[in-house]
Amino acid sequence: MDSLSQLVLGSAIGIAVMGRRTAVWKAALWGGIAGTLPDLDALLDFGDAVRNMTYHRAESHGLFYLSLLAPLMAWAVSKLHGETALFKRWSLALWLALFTHPLLDWFTIYGTQLMQPFSEHPYGLGSMFIIDPIYTFPLLIGVIVALSRKQFAGLRWNALALGFSCLYLAWSAIAQAHVERIVRAQLTAQGQGSAKFFVTPAPLNTIVWRVVVMGEQSYSEGFYSFTDKSGPIKLDSFAHQPALINELKGNWAAERMAWFTHGFYSLREVKGQAILTDLRMGQEPGYVFQFALAQREGSAWKTIQPEQIGNRGDAAKALPWLWARIKGQDVPPPR
């Protein structure tokens, strides 16, 4: 999730666990720091664009490492504030703030290596978009109210916001599972029951969902809204060249991305370059994680330094379309 969501979640947890045992500002401050800390790996340069993407949310998001860090951080905080008697309580608060950061990231589709150092597998449920104001704003309001009031009401507001955030995450997973059942039934009826697909929210909401289905020589993209009238999901097909992955055998970046995306990528030769696109984040034709990985030299491919060439699409067109789909209007996506 985005940095603001992680910050306010950590602060809200710190306030909830510490309660009246310490000043609310201390609980909010250190909870927010713990909630933000794992994402500091984004400031590191791992060597190239593909490494920067696939090594993000790795060791710094490992639940084992964060569990080791929590008591050390709690010891420093309790010592700093002269609250060594509260060490166990600070340990619990900071462990939860650290631990829930990668768990929240797991709800997005990016890929979080929760089991480091025992496994590099990038887990991603994909039921939440990376930015969702319906999730973040209640937490922010709860923290602000808790900081501005000295009475129990502030702590109650914070607790209510935390409860709502948990219910919203549960709703996202239930909604995703529902859309997946609809997609699977449609593909089965069309004779594509074995096709590989994923379902993830369109930006900023959990009402409109994006569907991507992988085929042998193409992939399809469509959208489902809970406000849609009955009828099949309209899927638009886009050609690519999946066989290129065999020609790029030995290209570390290509193989790394094929693994990291769980196979949800496209490959194309464009002006003599092999272009790989992560299909999980973005929508046609705008994808942030798109990389030039190799240069054609005759019948062979020369590995080049991976270059990120993606874009975020046209928000001026995408946002009005998204609002129309949320309202149930059957309008085609901007291409």
JOHUCOR-V720510 format. One line per field, one symbol per residue. phi: phi as a letter, one per 40 degrees, with the letter a starting at -180 (. if undefined). psi: psi as a letter, one per 40 degrees, with the letter a starting at -180 (. if undefined). burial: + if it has 24 or more other ideal C-beta (glycine too) atoms within 12 Angstrom, else -. Layout:
phi->???
psi->???
burial->???
This chain:
phi->.ccccccccccccdccccfccacdccccccccccccddccccccbchaccccccccgbdcbccccccccdcccccccccdcgbcccdcccccccccccccdccccdcccdhbcccdccacdccacgcbccbacccccdccccccccccbcccdcccdcccccccccccccdccccccccdccccccccccgbdcccaabaccdgabcbbcbbbcbcbabbbabbbcccccicccbccbcabcccccccdgcdcccccccccfgcabbacbfgbcbbbcccbhadbcbccbbcbabcbgcbbbcbcdbcbcacgbcccccccccccccgccbcccb
psi->iiddddddddddddddddbedihdddddddddddddddeeeeeihedidddddeeifbdeehddddddddddddddddddeffdeedddddddddddddeddddddeiedhhgdeiediehhhhdfeiidhhdddddddddddddddeieiddddddddddddddddddddddddddddddddddddddeffdeihiihiiiieifdhhhhhhhadeiiihiihieeiiiiihhhhihiagdeddddehehdddddddddefegiihihhfeihhhhhedhaihehhdghihdihhgbeihhhihhhheiieagddddddddddddeehgiiih.
burial->+++++++++++++++++++-++-+-++++++++++++++-+-------++-++++++++++++-++--++--++--++----+--++-++++++++++++++++++++++++++-+-----+++++++++-+-+++-++++++-+++------++-+++-++-+++-++-+++-++--++-+++-++-------++++++++++++++++++++---+++++++++-+----+-+--+-+++-++--+--+-++++++-++++++++++---++++++++++++-++-++++++------+-++-+-+-+--+----+--++-+++------+--
